[in-house]
Amino acid sequence: MNTPLPMPAEFAEQEWIWIGFPHRADLWEEFTLPAQEQIAAYANAVAETGQQVRLVVHDAANEMRARQLVTGSVVIERHPYGDIWLRDTGPLALFDQAGRRFARQFRFNGWGGKYDDMEGDQEVGRSLAAAGGLPVEQSDWVLEGGAIDSDGTGLVVTTEQCLLNPNRNPDLSKADIEARLRSELGFERILWLGEGLACDHTDGHVDNLARFVGPGELAIPLATGPDDPNAAIYEDARARARDFGVSVRDVPSPGRIEAADLVEPASYMNFTICNDVVVVPTYGTIHDADGVAAIGDLFPGRAVVGVPADAVLSGGGSFHCASQHVPKAPR
């Protein structure tokens, strides 16, 4: 097994980004077409900056629909996949001690067995890696990419709710998981937050809660309104981060968003950092403009754009969840 350099931060220079395109109408139902349109708008927003976007489609009909929605600069690749959440089913790109890029693929069990294994979920990681010319190393434990976030210096943030959940790796202790994060992803320090967002089917993925925006700088939401369902979760995360010694940057939350009387795990923190743009999901709330502006303040060297993601949210995630980036080799 390669001993990797610390996993690069998302704000490091990227070679390309994969984005999943919805294809299963039985999953997306009435949101299928609007979710496709929103994913296409996300892909176009990145591609127009000159960064390569590889839009992942399932079949010929899916490709035809995608081509109607994206610009000619978006590359379309066909791969086997269940749903669009490539952050969790796709490979993580790393560099070994000699600076050679490779992919690490983890086991995926439907977010703790809550969802049946869909056709393509177990194949898509290797398929993507092969298309990207990335040699693959397989890890024998469950880890989703949305459960971790790196600042590029060897520091990772995650949540106890997800990584210590017995529905992932019941035979691994906290110390075991920390050891694997060190040996397989190059992390030297681990910041453990507690719970993730309410009603998040991923069991609290950190990319909906807290994101590194610079070395040792962690963005965390602030509650907006007395009915914000995650107010206590945000404050606990903020306290743990400050106790650990990282700098906390504030971003307003979207507030309480419900669908069919159920709280949605909506978050501006599911933004995607690309080379020249940061794409922020918006949800049609009065807080959208403030959320985008606050994230804009965190990335003064990049354009920051808000793109509607309410239809994508109906599937349980947002733009960051639906994509996986590949970093450029360190210079």
N, C-alpha and C positions, 0 to 999 in steps of 0.2 A: 504493500500500500504506500502511495506517495505521501510524503510529509509535506503538506501544503504551506505556502505563505498564508498569512492571515487573509481570510475572505475579503475581497475588495468591498469598499463602500459603494452604494448605488450612485453616489455623487461623483465617483471616479469616472474617467473617460470610458465610454462604451463603444463596442464594435457594432453591435446591432441589438435589436429588441424583438422578441417574438410576442405576438398578441393573438389570443384565441378568439375565433369568430363563432358565435352561437349557431348551432346546426340542428339541435333536437327540439322540434316543436312540441313533443310530448313533455319536455321539461319546462320550456319557456312559455308555452301556451299563448295567450293573447299578447305576451310581451316579446314574442320572438322577433317580429319585424322591428319594433322600436329599439330593442336591445341590439340588434344587428346595426341599426343606424347609429346608435351611440358609440358602439365599439369602432365602427368605421370612422366616425368623427374624431375619436381618440387617435386612431392610427394616422389619419391625415394630419392632425395637429403635430405629431412627432415628425412625420415624413417631410412636411414642408420646411423643416429646419435643416434638412439635408442628411439627417441620420437615417441609416437603413432600418426600415420596418419590415419584418417578415410576418405577414398575416397568415395564421394557421387556419386552413379550411379542411373540411372532412371529405368532400366528394365533388363531382363535377357540378351538380346543381348548387351546392354551397359556394363553390368558386365563382359561378356565374353571378349569383346574388352579390357576393362580395365585390366583384369587379364593377358592378353597377354603382357601388357606393364609394369606392376609394379612388384616389388619384393614381395615375400611371407610375408614380414613383414608389408606390407600395409594392413590395415583392410578395407574391402569394405562393405559399408552400402547402402541399397536401400531406397530412399526417393522420394516423389513427388517434382519436382522443374521444373521451366521453363528454365531459363538459369543458368549459373554456378556462378553467382555473389552473393555468400553466404555472403559476407561481408555486403551486403545491405538487403537481404531477410532473413538471418538467425538471431538467437537470440543473444543478448549481455549478456554475463555471468558476474554476479556481486556477491557481498557478502553483507549480511545484517550486522547489528551492532553486532550480535552474531557470525559472521564468517561463517554463513551458505550460501552456494552457491545457486543462483537461476538465472533464465533467465528473461530478460525483452525483450518483443517483441513489436516493433513499427509497425505502419501502413506503408504499402508500396504502392505507387501509380504510379509505372512505371517511376520513375525519373521525377516527375512533370507532368505525363500524356502524355509524349512524346511517350510512347510505350504501346501497348495494354497489358492488364493483361494476362499473360500466365498461362496456367494450372499448378498448383503447387506453384505459387509464394506466394499465401496467406496461404498455408498449410505447406510449408517447415520449417518455423521457429519452429512451435510447434512439427513437426515431429522430427526434430533434437533434440530439448530439451527433448522430451520424450525418445529418444534413449539414451541420455546422463544422464537420471535420474534427470533432472533439472526442478523443479517446475517453472511454467511460470506466470509472471505478464504482463498483456496487457496494453500498453499505447495507448491513443486515439489520437495521433498526428503522423504525418509523420516524420520519421527520418531514414536515412540510416547510417550503421556503417562506411562506407567510408567517411562520412562527418565530423567525429570527430576523434581526436587523443589525448590520455591522457598521462600525464607524471607520473601518479600514486600518485601525491601529492595533487590532487584536482584541478590541472590546465588542461584545455582542450583548444585545438586550433581548429578553424573551419573557414569557409569563409562566408562572408556576401552574396556572390552570391548564395550560396546554401541554407543556413538556413533561410535567410530572403526573399527568392524567393516566390512570391505569388502563384506559382504553387504547393507549398508544403502545407503551413498552412496559408491561406489568412486571417484567423480570429485572428491570433496570432501576437502580436507586438514583437519587439525585447526584451522588458522587460519580456513579457510572456514566450518567448523561453528561456531566461536566467533563469527564475524561474524554469522552467521544467528541464533544465539541472542540476540545483542544487538539486531539490527534487527527481528526478527519476534516476539520474546517480551519484549523490554525488559530483558534481563539485562545487568548491568554487570560482574559478577564470576562466575567459573566455577571451582568446586571439582571437580577431576578425581580421582575414586577409580579404583582399578585394576580388579580382577575382581569380578564379582558372585557370587552363590551357585553352588555346584557343582550341575550337572545342571539349571540353569535354562534352559529352552528359549528364553527371551527374550534370551539372550546377556548376562545380567547386569543386568537392570533394577534401578535404584537403589531402587525402592520396596519391594524385598525385603531391602535391605541397610542403608540409612541414610535417616532422615527428619528433616526440620526440625520441631522442636516449639516453636520460638520464634525470634525474630530472632537469627541467629548461634549457635543451639543445635541440635546435631545428635545424634540418638539413633542408636547403633550397638550391635549385639548383642555380648555376651560369650559365649565358648564355654562349654558346660556338659558337662564330661566329656572324657576323653582321646580318645574316638572321634568327637568333633564334626567333621563333614567340612569345616566352614568356618572352623576356628580361625585358620588363617593369613590367610584373606581378611579376617576381622574385624580382626585386628591390623594388617594393612596399611592398611585403611580408617581405623582409628583414628589411626595415625601420620600419614597424609596430611592428615586433618582437623585434627589439632593443629598440624602444620607450617603449615597454611594460616591458622590463627589462630581457628578456631571452637571453641566450647565443646562438649565431647563428653559426652553423657549415656549411661549404661550400661543395657542391657536384656538379661536372659538370653536365650539362644537356646533353641529347643525341643529341641536336641540332635539326635542322629542319628535320622531317621525313614526307614524303608524300606518300599517296596511292591514285591512280586515281585522281591526282592533288588536293587532299584535305589534309590539315595538320592533322596529327595524334596526339592525346594527349599522346605521349610517354614520359615516365618518369622513371628514376631509383628510384625515391622516392616510387614507388609501390613495394618496397622490403618487404619481410615477415621476421619478427624476430621470431625465434624459440629458444629453450633452448640452443642449441649448434651450431646453424648455422643460418646465414642470407642469404636468397636466393634473389638475385638481378636479375630482368628481363633485358635481353640484346636484342638489336635490330639490330645487324649487322652493327653498325656505327663505325667510327674511334675513338669514345669517350667511347666505352664500357669498355675497360681495365681501363681507368682512373676513370670511374664511379664506377666500382667494387672496385678498390683500395682505392678510397676516402671513400667509405662506410666501407671497411675493417678497415680503421683507426679509425672509430667511434665505432667499436665493437672489441676491442683487445682480449676479452675473448672468442670470438666465431669464428668459421670458416666462411668465407664469400665467396660464390660461385656465379658466374654468370651463368644463364641458359637462353637459347634463348627463347624469348617470342613474336616474331614478328607475329606468327600465332594467338596467344592468343589476341594480340593487335587488330587484325582485327575485333574481336568481341566487341571492345570498352573499354577493361580494361586490367589488367595484374594479376600477381600472388596474390598480396594482395587483390584485388577485388574478386578473386575467392575462398577465404578462410575465415574461421572464427575460432579463437582459443578459448580455454577454459582455464582460469587460474587455477592454484592450489590454495588450501585454504591457507590463510596467516598463517605463523607459529607464 
